[in-house]
Amino acid sequence: MFVFPAARPEFAGFCEPVRVPGRPRGRGYDRRVSTRYRCNACGNLTRFDVLATRRTRAFHHYSIGGELTIEEEDVLEDRVEEVTCRWCGATGDAIERVPADVRSIEESA
């Protein structure tokens, strides 16, 4: 298996897919994060460019007319390679992983 040289193992496995009731098929997966990012250079907590590689297994359902609906998707591997602050452009050691507030995640579901 090829592993990108820029892969940052400290960011690997930061989220998992969750089925969201009430959403149409094919669009029903959201990401619940267990960690967030903080830029130590400028204090940003909300805006980041995230370069990630994801390996998935998905059930593709095509209609007779050829329209694709993805009904199930399992994330087999999710690797964040780089995180860059949108405000100041900092990257690398300036970006810190911080635990997400679990209460706010559960309340938004």
Rosetta blueprint (number, residue, H / E / L):
1 M L
2 F L
3 V L
4 F L
5 P L
6 A L
7 A L
8 R L
9 P H
10 E H
11 F H
12 A L
13 G L
14 F L
15 C E
16 E E
17 P E
18 V E
19 R E
20 V L
21 P L
22 G L
23 R L
24 P L
25 R L
26 G L
27 R L
28 G L
29 Y E
30 D E
31 R E
32 R E
33 V E
34 S L
35 T E
36 R E
37 Y E
38 R E
39 C E
40 N L
41 A L
42 C L
43 G L
44 N L
45 L L
46 T L
47 R L
48 F E
49 D E
50 V E
51 L E
52 A E
53 T E
54 R E
55 R E
56 T E
57 R E
58 A E
59 F E
60 H E
61 H E
62 Y E
63 S L
64 I L
65 G L
66 G L
67 E L
68 L E
69 T E
70 I E
71 E E
72 E E
73 E E
74 D E
75 V E
76 L E
77 E E
78 D E
79 R E
80 V E
81 E E
82 E E
83 V E
84 T E
85 C E
86 R L
87 W L
88 C L
89 G L
90 A L
91 T E
92 G H
93 D H
94 A H
95 I E
96 E E
97 R E
98 V E
99 P E
100 A L
101 D L
102 V H
103 R H
104 S H
105 I H
106 E H
107 E H
108 S H
109 A L
